[in-house]
């Protein structure tokens, strides 16, 4: 046996990662600290879980979720949810009026619409107290904005139990004479087609009149939010004509239908 072979145990011992003596308390503490630091760094580099999508547009016919035919989206709130069923009937849409009739929250029509909307978005409003605004009726179809916690939705419903529920954005702070759409959509075609627009207005805006395909639509304005909907044989989710803003001082401001949508 040569000298190298004789010294082999010592050479192997020098390569051993294990300490040749018991660690002191200070060394143990440093080891634990290093381990926690490494583990924390590894955890922080893991990809974040994908954000939960906002509850999207829902079509309901006689209590069942129904499919959208043609939805033009402005925000996340206007995506469609697959399902089965129909849309607002041609008979109900035929009763539409350009000027809405305001409703009290305790009126029979409002009560039906409020319950319908809360039920349609049950998982979002479950266990929460809710408030209602922008209540109106055009013919036999009622529309309402429902707020519960951080969830805000716009609903349309008729007397047959059909309707629409779409989660919308909070009111934006705009210049006093401005208007901006935050959610819009088009559904159906021919006698069952219609558009809706929901958005914010500046504090000096008293009235909004939209024009589309020969129709004149007076919007409902409350708490700096406007809502409007109207029948359309070829719904696009927009107003093709001019939009007239009437300000509180009596003056008017006319803009194009395209200009009221957010840029970019």
Number of C-alpha atoms within 10 A of each C-alpha: 5 6 7 9 10 10 10 11 10 10 12 9 12 12 8 9 7 9 9 9 6 9 11 9 9 8 11 12 12 12 13 11 12 12 12 12 11 11 11 11 11 10 9 9 8 8 7 7 6 6 6 6 8 14 21 19 27 25 30 26 21 13 14 16 20 22 20 23 13 17 19 19 19 18 17 18 25 24 20 22 15 12 14 13 15 20 22 26 17 14 11 19 21 15 12 17 20 18 17 20 13 14 19 14 18 10 10 11 21 21 13 16 28 26 11 23 25 20 15 22 20 12 10 19 20 12 10 11 9 15 13 17 19 23 26 26 23 22 17 17 23 24 30 25 25 24 21 17 12 9 18 21 25 26 25 24 28 24 14 13 15 24 29 25 28 27 26 26 20 15 17 16 12 14 12 13 17 18 26 21 23 23 24 26 26 26 26 22 16 12 17 21 23 23 24 23 24 22 23 25 27 19 18 16 24 19 18 23 18 25 18 18 12 8 15 17 20 21 22 25 20 15 12 19 23 22 25 25 28 22 27 23 15 18 23 20 22 24 23 15 17 17 23 18 23 18 19 13 9 9 9 15 13 13 15 15 17 15 13 18 18 12 7 3
